[in-house]
């Protein structure tokens, strides 16, 4: 399967996991949600480790990437869960579109990857579309209102939180690809999330073992969220092997468009009609990136 298809599946799975988390697990704490989205996801992915060779033979560079990744990933997930649980999807998810912009820098610094002008243009279209998704009261005649998304960062905690997540994910995306050069992608995602889940259990459930019991108060909902997250992780790393990080993450961020639709249709968030132009910009960016990278 090509990287674009994998990335779109990844995007839809991520948006569905976010909507399911907000709809079914709203009363879970951020730590409980992290245990579901990381720990339970890792457990579901563990069978994919079948056939994996002896990990102790992996070079020190691999373990260096992993040790740096785990605290950043857990920190990002905690902030992410708090943001989507407590704030409107339309005021939080759009700021994840800044991840591919940050990745232009982190991918170059950490991996030496460069994007072409056409690829950068596609990334900027995705970001511009997500930016417009948050401008619900902008007027073409009142240019001062065009700065509303930037001002929203100042007054909206959820927006600030998700912008921080976007930066952290720009680091983990590049670092994850750095680690994946030492392991096949079909094994790496499972291995990484098993380690990540173990770390989450030790850090969060170690001092409070009852958290492991409390996350099962809605077993089918927790399993559905973890299953969607597992599909997202699996397709993420398969796609990442085939293309530069910035391009893959840009397409993955179409999850914002799916998330906005979920917000309007399920959670009755307003402004869906006004977001048509933003959606067209995002899709235009996706096709521009796909044409460049394909």
C-alpha positions in Angstrom: 0.0 0.0 0.0 1.4 3.4 -0.9 2.3 6.1 1.7 -0.6 8.4 0.8 -3.3 5.8 1.4 -1.6 4.7 4.6 -1.4 8.3 5.8 -5.1 8.9 5.1 -6.1 5.7 7.0 -3.8 6.9 9.8 -5.6 10.3 9.8 -9.1 8.9 9.8 -8.2 6.4 12.6 -6.7 9.3 14.7 -9.7 11.5 14.3 -12.0 8.5 15.1 -10.0 7.7 18.2 -10.2 11.4 19.3 -14.0 11.5 18.8 -14.5 8.2 20.6 -12.3 9.4 23.5 -14.3 12.7 23.8 -17.7 10.9 23.4 -17.2 7.7 25.4 -14.5 8.5 27.9 -15.2 12.1 28.8 -15.1 11.4 32.6 -11.7 9.6 32.5 -8.8 11.6 33.9 -5.9 12.5 31.6 -3.8 9.8 33.2 -6.5 7.2 32.6 -6.9 8.3 29.0 -3.1 8.1 28.5 -3.2 4.5 29.9 -5.9 3.7 27.4 -4.4 5.5 24.4 -0.8 4.2 25.1 -0.9 1.3 27.5 -3.9 -0.6 26.1 -2.8 0.2 22.6 0.6 -1.3 23.2 -1.1 -4.4 24.6 -3.2 -4.8 21.5 -0.2 -4.4 19.3 2.0 -6.8 21.2 1.1 -9.8 18.8 2.8 -7.9 16.0 6.1 -8.5 17.7 6.1 -12.1 16.4 9.2 -12.7 14.4 11.1 -9.8 15.9 14.8 -10.6 16.4 16.8 -10.2 19.6 16.4 -6.6 20.6 19.5 -6.6 22.7 21.6 -6.8 19.5 20.3 -3.4 18.4 22.9 -0.6 18.5 23.2 2.0 21.2 22.0 4.7 18.8 18.6 3.0 18.6 18.2 3.0 22.4 19.3 6.6 22.5 16.5 7.6 20.2 14.0 5.5 22.3 15.1 6.9 25.7 14.7 10.5 24.3 11.3 9.6 22.7 9.4 8.1 25.6 9.2 11.1 28.0 8.4 13.5 25.1 5.6 11.1 23.8 4.1 10.7 27.2 4.1 14.4 27.9 2.5 15.2 24.6 -0.2 12.5 25.1 -1.1 13.9 28.6 -1.5 17.4 27.2 -3.4 16.1 24.2 -5.9 14.1 26.3 -6.6 17.1 28.5 -7.1 19.4 25.5 -9.6 17.2 23.6 -11.4 16.2 26.8 -11.9 19.7 28.2 -12.1 21.9 25.1 -14.0 22.0 21.8 -12.4 20.0 19.0 -12.7 23.1 16.7 -10.5 25.1 19.1 -7.9 22.5 19.7 -7.4 20.1 16.8 -6.7 22.8 14.1 -3.4 23.7 15.9 -2.0 20.2 15.3 -1.6 21.4 11.7 1.5 23.3 12.9 3.3 20.0 13.3 4.4 19.7 9.7 5.7 23.3 9.8 7.7 22.5 12.9 8.8 19.2 11.2 10.5 21.2 8.4 12.9 22.4 11.1 13.2 19.3 13.3 13.4 16.9 10.3 16.3 19.0 8.9 18.1 19.3 12.3 17.7 15.6 13.4 17.6 13.8 10.1 19.0 16.1 7.5 15.8 16.0 5.5 14.8 18.8 3.2 11.5 19.6 1.5 11.2 21.2 -1.9 9.4 24.5 -2.5 6.4 22.6 -3.9 6.3 20.3 -0.9 6.7 23.3 1.5 3.8 25.0 -0.4 1.6 22.0 0.2 2.5 21.9 3.9 1.6 25.6 4.1 -1.7 25.0 2.4 -2.6 22.4 5.0 -1.6 24.7 7.8 -3.6 27.6 6.2 -6.6 25.4 5.9 -6.4 24.4 9.6 -5.8 28.0 10.5 -9.0 29.0 8.8 -11.0 26.3 10.5 -10.7 28.3 13.7 -11.7 31.7 12.2 -15.5 31.4 12.8 -16.1 35.1 13.1 -13.7 36.5 10.6 -14.9 39.0 8.0 -13.2 39.7 4.7 -14.1 43.4 5.1 -12.6 43.6 8.6 -8.9 42.7 8.2 -8.4 42.9 12.0 -10.5 39.8 12.4 -8.0 37.8 10.4 -5.8 37.5 13.4 -8.4 35.7 15.5 -6.7 32.3 15.3 -3.5 33.9 16.7 -5.5 35.7 19.4 -7.3 32.5 20.2 -4.0 31.1 21.4 -3.9 33.9 24.0 -7.4 33.4 25.4 -8.1 29.8 24.7 -6.2 27.3 26.9 -7.1 24.3 24.6 -5.5 26.1 21.7 -2.3 26.8 23.6 -2.1 23.2 24.8 -2.5 21.8 21.3 0.1 24.1 19.9 2.6 22.7 22.5 1.5 19.2 21.4 2.2 20.1 17.8 5.8 21.1 18.6 6.4 17.9 20.7 5.0 15.8 17.9 7.3 17.4 15.5 10.2 16.2 17.6 8.8 12.7 18.2 8.0 12.2 14.5 11.5 13.0 13.4 13.1 11.0 16.3 10.8 8.1 15.6 12.0 7.9 12.0 15.6 8.1 13.3 15.0 5.1 15.5 13.1 3.2 12.8 16.1 2.9 10.6 17.3 0.1 12.9 14.0 -1.9 12.9 11.3 -2.8 10.3 8.3 -0.5 10.5 5.8 -3.3 10.9 7.7 -4.2 14.1 8.8 -0.8 15.2 5.3 0.7 16.0 4.3 -2.3 18.1 7.7 -2.4 19.9 7.7 1.3 20.6 4.1 1.3 22.0 4.8 -1.8 24.1 7.7 0.1 25.7 5.7 3.3 25.9 2.7 1.5 27.4 5.0 -0.1 30.0 6.5 3.3 30.9 3.0 4.7 31.3 1.9 1.9 33.6 5.0 2.3 35.7 4.7 6.1 36.0 1.0 6.5 36.3 -0.3 3.2 37.7 2.7 2.4 39.8 1.9 5.0 42.5 -1.9 4.4 42.0 -2.6 0.8 41.0 -6.3 1.4 41.0 -6.0 3.3 37.7 -5.5 -0.1 36.0 -8.9 -1.2 37.3 -10.7 2.1 36.8 -10.0 2.3 33.0 -12.1 -0.9 32.6 -15.3 0.8 33.9 -16.2 1.1 30.2 -14.3 -1.9 28.7 -15.8 -1.9 25.2 -15.3 1.9 24.8 -11.7 1.6 26.0 -11.0 -1.3 23.7 -12.5 0.6 20.7 -10.4 3.7 21.4 -7.3 1.6 21.8 -8.0 -0.4 18.6 -8.4 2.8 16.6 -5.1 4.1 18.1 -3.4 0.8 17.2 -4.5 1.1 13.6 -3.2 4.7 13.6 0.2 3.7 15.0 0.6 0.8 12.6 -0.2 2.8 9.4 1.8 5.8 10.7 5.1 3.9 10.7 4.5 2.0 7.5 3.8 5.4 5.8 6.8 7.1 7.4 9.2 4.5 6.0 8.2 5.5 2.4 8.4 9.3 2.5 9.9 12.3 4.2 8.5 13.0 7.7 7.2 16.5 6.8 5.1 15.1 3.9 3.7 12.2 5.9 2.8 14.3 8.9 1.2 17.0 6.6 -1.2 14.4 5.1 -1.8 12.8 8.6 -3.0 16.2 9.7 -6.1 15.9 7.5 -7.3 14.2 10.7 -8.2 17.8 11.7 -10.8 17.9 8.9 -12.3 14.6 10.0 -12.2 15.8 13.6 -14.0 19.0 12.7 -16.7 16.9 11.0 -17.0 14.7 14.1 -17.3 17.9 16.2 -20.1 19.3 14.1 -22.1 16.0 13.5 -21.7 14.4 16.9 -20.9 17.1 19.4 -23.0 19.8 17.7 -20.1 22.3 17.4 -21.1 25.2 15.1 -19.5 26.6 12.0 -19.4 23.6 9.7 -20.5 25.5 6.6 -17.9 28.3 7.1 -15.2 25.7 7.1 -15.7 24.6 3.5 -12.9 26.9 2.2 -10.5 25.7 4.9 -11.2 22.1 4.0 -10.6 22.8 0.3 -7.2 24.4 1.2 -6.2 21.4 3.3 -7.1 18.9 0.6 -5.3 21.1 -2.0 -2.2 20.9 0.2 -2.5 17.1 0.5 -2.7 16.7 -3.3 0.2 19.1 -3.8 2.3 17.1 -1.4 1.3 13.8 -2.8 2.2 14.9 -6.4 5.6 16.2 -5.2 6.4 13.1 -3.1 4.9 10.5 -5.4 
